[in-house]
Amino acid sequence: MFRNRVSIHVASFTEGRRYPSIARSSVHGLPVFHSIMDTSRSRNSSTVVPIEEESLSSYDPAKYFPVKIGDVLHDQYSVKVKLGFGRSSTTWLCQDKSHAFKVLKVGTSNASLQEGIAMLHLQDKHGTLEHPGSHCVRQAESAFSLFSQTGEHKCFVFPPLGPSLLEFSRRPGVSFHLEQVRWIATYLLHGVAFLHSRGIVHTDIKLDNIQMTLPDPEDETLRSFVRAEKEQPSFVSRKEGSLIYSSREMQQDELGYPILCDLGSAVIASSPSRGLIQALPHRAPEVILGANWDAKVDVWNVGVLIWELLFGERLFGQENEIESIRLMVRYLGSPPKSLVERCAMGTDFFDEQGCLKGERLDYVSLVDRVESEKAMPLLFDFLSCAFKWEPRERCSASQLLEHPWLKDT
């Protein structure tokens, strides 16, 4: 699909893929996630971000395809609402010629090809749909290209989904209960296990890359969403001849099923890799210390997210890598000397005895870190399996799914 730029090339992926709806009693052997959100807590829909991609330090209007509400893209997709933006894409709710709702992710002209490569890699593997985790990862139905003066823009067509976990978590008064987080962890680990079984490392698992399925009936929810855009159009900014629409957030109160999204940073790793990956708050120690890394970085990442959902804090900080390593030492103890010795930047943080340079830190166990009814022994044993300094000692996603903390879900 990335071979030439002579004509628009359409690649079919998982045609007709439908995510489970909230009302269903079971999904491919996975547990049911019932609605648990307090409907009185939803945020006012008038809340908008006025400048969107303009706010990005790397913003170059020439790199973004000029999508406008009302446009028909690829002679098939009528653009209805802007859903989101990023450094390498914008996302739009559309309707196709049959009036079915679709989501289009329109890449910038300089966007990485990683997402398309990962999607194709998933389709090349036999038995993709037989794996229970395949329904926990967003996969494209098809893809095509658009062209502008600055080049080719890859576009992916997805079934629609609801708000991200980040959007839910930012609503005033919202907190996640232990049972909710167990459900989320179960679905997330199934999705991660599926990717790993196909040789793909996500490398960027975060709350805004986990979206929730829509409540039944989906079309009614989406039609209301489109009506709201017509009745109260989103703010539009004009800069350097470009129109920039504000994204509209779906006001969904039911949490739904979590779907792991965005393979834009995914790596097909048949052998250990090296290099900087992951957002800093979720970054595994072997990445910070400059060692080879593998699929176990995703497991560490999941553990950090579970802590964040339960306790509302970034366990290993978010300011800089020094802070992250210090907090890891404080809560997990010193790393094995063998790990430090094989890390390119191990001596930047640790001395010859494997002790952290600088001030001595008092060890604080994760159990003692919080005072809450959530501080259950099984939970902290589960987290300890994800938070191992040594990647080969860290449980895999499939192994964590067998942990007693999740077995009752």
Secondary structure as the mmCIF struct_conf table of DSSP 4:
data_model
#
loop_
_struct_conf.conf_type_id
_struct_conf.id
_struct_conf.beg_label_comp_id
_struct_conf.beg_label_asym_id
_struct_conf.beg_label_seq_id
_struct_conf.end_label_comp_id
_struct_conf.end_label_asym_id
_struct_conf.end_label_seq_id
BEND BEND1 ARG A 3 ARG A 3
BEND BEND2 ARG A 5 SER A 7
STRN STRN1 ALA A 11 SER A 12
BEND BEND3 THR A 14 THR A 14
TURN_TY1_P TURN_TY1_P1 GLU A 15 GLY A 16
HELX_LH_PP_P HELX_LH_PP_P1 TYR A 19 SER A 21
TURN_TY1_P TURN_TY1_P2 ILE A 22 ALA A 23
BEND BEND4 SER A 25 SER A 25
STRN STRN2 VAL A 27 VAL A 27
TURN_TY1_P TURN_TY1_P3 HIS A 28 GLY A 29
STRN STRN3 LEU A 30 LEU A 30
HELX_LH_PP_P HELX_LH_PP_P2 PRO A 31 VAL A 32
HELX_RH_3T_P HELX_RH_3T_P1 THR A 39 ARG A 41
HELX_LH_PP_P HELX_LH_PP_P3 SER A 42 ASN A 44
TURN_TY1_P TURN_TY1_P4 SER A 45 SER A 46
BEND BEND5 PRO A 50 ILE A 51
HELX_RH_3T_P HELX_RH_3T_P2 GLU A 52 SER A 55
BEND BEND6 LEU A 56 LEU A 56
TURN_TY1_P TURN_TY1_P5 SER A 57 SER A 58
HELX_RH_3T_P HELX_RH_3T_P3 PRO A 61 LYS A 63
BEND BEND7 TYR A 64 TYR A 64
TURN_TY1_P TURN_TY1_P6 ILE A 69 GLY A 70
STRN STRN4 VAL A 72 LEU A 73
TURN_TY1_P TURN_TY1_P7 HIS A 74 GLN A 76
STRN STRN5 TYR A 77 PHE A 85
BEND BEND8 ARG A 87 SER A 88
STRN STRN6 SER A 89 GLN A 95
TURN_TY1_P TURN_TY1_P8 LYS A 97 SER A 98
STRN STRN7 PHE A 101 GLY A 107
TURN_TY1_P TURN_TY1_P9 SER A 109 ASN A 110
BEND BEND9 LEU A 113 LEU A 113
HELX_RH_AL_P HELX_RH_AL_P1 GLN A 114 ASP A 124
BEND BEND10 LYS A 125 LYS A 125
TURN_TY1_P TURN_TY1_P10 HIS A 126 GLY A 127
HELX_RH_3T_P HELX_RH_3T_P4 THR A 128 GLU A 130
BEND BEND11 HIS A 131 HIS A 131
HELX_RH_3T_P HELX_RH_3T_P5 PRO A 132 CYS A 136
STRN STRN8 VAL A 137 VAL A 137
BEND BEND12 GLU A 141 GLU A 141
STRN STRN9 SER A 142 SER A 148
TURN_TY1_P TURN_TY1_P11 GLN A 149 THR A 150
STRN STRN10 GLY A 151 PHE A 158
STRN STRN11 SER A 164 SER A 164
HELX_RH_AL_P HELX_RH_AL_P2 LEU A 165 SER A 169
TURN_TY1_P TURN_TY1_P12 ARG A 170 ARG A 170
BEND BEND13 ARG A 171 ARG A 171
TURN_TY1_P TURN_TY1_P13 PRO A 172 GLY A 173
HELX_RH_AL_P HELX_RH_AL_P3 LEU A 178 SER A 197
TURN_TY1_P TURN_TY1_P14 ARG A 198 GLY A 199
STRN STRN12 ILE A 200 VAL A 201
HELX_RH_3T_P HELX_RH_3T_P6 LEU A 207 ASN A 209
STRN STRN13 ILE A 210 MET A 212
HELX_LH_PP_P HELX_LH_PP_P4 THR A 213 PRO A 215
BEND BEND14 ASP A 216 PRO A 217
HELX_RH_AL_P HELX_RH_AL_P4 GLU A 218 GLU A 231
BEND BEND15 GLN A 232 GLN A 232
HELX_LH_PP_P HELX_LH_PP_P5 PRO A 233 PHE A 235
STRN STRN14 VAL A 236 LYS A 239
TURN_TY1_P TURN_TY1_P15 GLU A 240 GLY A 241
STRN STRN15 SER A 242 TYR A 245
HELX_LH_PP_P HELX_LH_PP_P6 SER A 246 SER A 247
BEND BEND16 GLU A 254 GLU A 254
STRN STRN16 PRO A 258 LEU A 260
TURN_TY1_P TURN_TY1_P16 GLY A 264 SER A 265
STRN STRN17 VAL A 267 ILE A 268
BEND BEND17 SER A 270 SER A 271
STRN STRN18 SER A 273 SER A 273
BEND BEND18 GLY A 275 GLY A 275
BEND BEND19 GLN A 278 GLN A 278
HELX_RH_3T_P HELX_RH_3T_P7 LEU A 280 HIS A 282
HELX_RH_AL_P HELX_RH_AL_P5 PRO A 285 ILE A 288
TURN_TY1_P TURN_TY1_P17 LEU A 289 GLY A 290
STRN STRN19 TRP A 293 TRP A 293
TURN_TY1_P TURN_TY1_P18 ALA A 295 ALA A 295
HELX_RH_AL_P HELX_RH_AL_P6 LYS A 296 PHE A 311
BEND BEND20 GLY A 312 GLU A 313
TURN_TY1_P TURN_TY1_P19 LEU A 315 PHE A 316
BEND BEND21 GLN A 318 GLU A 319
HELX_RH_AL_P HELX_RH_AL_P7 GLU A 321 LEU A 332
HELX_LH_PP_P HELX_LH_PP_P7 SER A 334 PRO A 336
HELX_RH_AL_P HELX_RH_AL_P8 LYS A 337 GLU A 341
TURN_TY1_P TURN_TY1_P20 ARG A 342 ARG A 342
TURN_TY1_P TURN_TY1_P21 ALA A 344 MET A 345
HELX_RH_AL_P HELX_RH_AL_P9 GLY A 346 PHE A 349
STRN STRN20 PHE A 350 PHE A 350
TURN_TY1_P TURN_TY1_P22 GLU A 352 GLN A 353
BEND BEND22 GLY A 354 GLY A 354
HELX_LH_PP_P HELX_LH_PP_P8 CYS A 355 CYS A 355
STRN STRN21 LEU A 356 LEU A 356
BEND BEND23 LYS A 357 GLU A 359
HELX_RH_AL_P HELX_RH_AL_P10 LEU A 366 ARG A 369
BEND BEND24 SER A 372 SER A 372
TURN_TY1_P TURN_TY1_P23 GLU A 373 LYS A 374
HELX_RH_AL_P HELX_RH_AL_P11 PRO A 377 ALA A 386
BEND BEND25 TRP A 389 GLU A 390
HELX_RH_3T_P HELX_RH_3T_P8 PRO A 391 GLU A 393
BEND BEND26 ARG A 394 ARG A 394
HELX_LH_PP_P HELX_LH_PP_P9 CYS A 395 SER A 396
HELX_RH_AL_P HELX_RH_AL_P12 ALA A 397 LEU A 401
TURN_TY1_P TURN_TY1_P24 GLU A 402 GLU A 402
BEND BEND27 HIS A 403 HIS A 403
HELX_RH_AL_P HELX_RH_AL_P13 PRO A 404 LYS A 407
TURN_TY1_P TURN_TY1_P25 ASP A 408 ASP A 408
#
